[in-house]
Amino acid sequence: MENKKADLAGPGIGNYADVEKILPKDYTSLLDPKETQNAVTAVKQYIEEHLCKELNLMRVECPLIVDVKSGVNDYLDRDGSRTPIQFHIKNDYDKHPIDAQVVQAATKWKRMALKQFGMKVGEGLYTDMRAVRKDYFLDHDHSAYVDQWDWERVITKEDRNLQFLTGVVEKIWKVLKGSEEHAMKLFPKLKSNKYPNLPDTIKFLHAEEILERFPDLPRKQRETEILKIFPAVFIYGIGWTLADGYPHEMRAADYDDWVTPTVSKSGKPMHGLNGDILVWNSVTQRRHELTSMGIRVNAETLKQQLELTNQLDFLNFPYHKAIINNDIPLSIGGGIGQSRTYMYLLKKAHLGETSVTVWPQILKDMCRNKHINVLE
């Protein structure tokens, strides 16, 4: 079971020998670098416009750095494996200093922002989030630089159910499918028999159901195998401990609700009001995650999840107090990876073809040898 435990957090690739096997041997980009940038712009504009229409969102600004005392930074996983960059701002000769962190995601900040911007039920926001995650292993689809469409929307307590979550996922899928069609219309080179298009509909499965199909495989291998059957999947219930004694992933305890009891379509008891959209990447022949999202914790489930993860001390932070005291709205939200989405829709082999960041020399050399144009 040790391989299952090691698979609970992080990208799932730990050395460059494995990365070299993943990168395609016969790769030729369908678009040159200039065309790629124009396509990125077109896809970005389409997704932002249609995401706002489908979910009733407005664009707002978000922070790159936050005060440590606020508790709004995202720790991504509950095992402490990915920590934010922290620094001291001396300010006024250290008379009024601030200890700040570079955000890892705007997950918690967005929920606070719903109140700040006066959002009502059914209204929401999205933001062009930029973050740094220094503890990633840098491979073909993970970088230290993260760009996301982070969105959040106010809901009612009656909306806290799988049916509502499913409806929102279907709206997001409509946007992603539409963006693919839009990109191919503007850039006909993207039409290729070698790389199938996104399916019209997405398959919904609970993490427990996928485990039942592949009980001996660790999480990422289970995802890979299920995507060979269904090329686009939304996986419910990420964070709750499954039948094999492990959660599907070490999802943090203070934003998504992964503890609420639910019932599968077959009538089996399950847990969790969150999930991920994953697709089969025909270029890399691997799983490809596009977004994580979920109905957020309320006062009751926040306490329950923090207790399960031995993190009740978080209740001292302003963000967590605001949830406990019902000072901020109930919400649903998520983050759609921008460069990840461009990489998939533009049929790219590496994230560095759609975003500019730092990569180790070994990876840059590897890509160059495989005719993969990594931006610098």
Secondary structure, 3 states (H helix, E strand, C coil): CHHHHHCCCCCCCCCHHHHHHHCCCCCCCCCCHHHHHHHHHHHHHHHHHHHHHHHCEEECCCCCEEEHHHCCCCCCECCCCCCCCEEEECHHHHCCCEEEEECCCCHHHHHHHHHHCCCCCCCEEEEEEEEECCCCCCCCCCCCEEEEEEEEEECCHHHCCHHHHHHHHHHHHHHHHHHHHHHHHHCHHHCCCCCCCCCCCCEEEEHHHHHHHCCCCCHHHHHHHHHHHCCEEEEECCCCECCCCCECCCECCCCECCCCEEECCCCCEEECCEEEEEEEECCCCEEEEEEEEEEECCHHHHHHHHHHCCCHHHHHCHHHHHHHCCCCCCEEEEEEEHHHHHHHHCCCCCHHHCCCCCCCHHHHHHHHHCCCCCCC
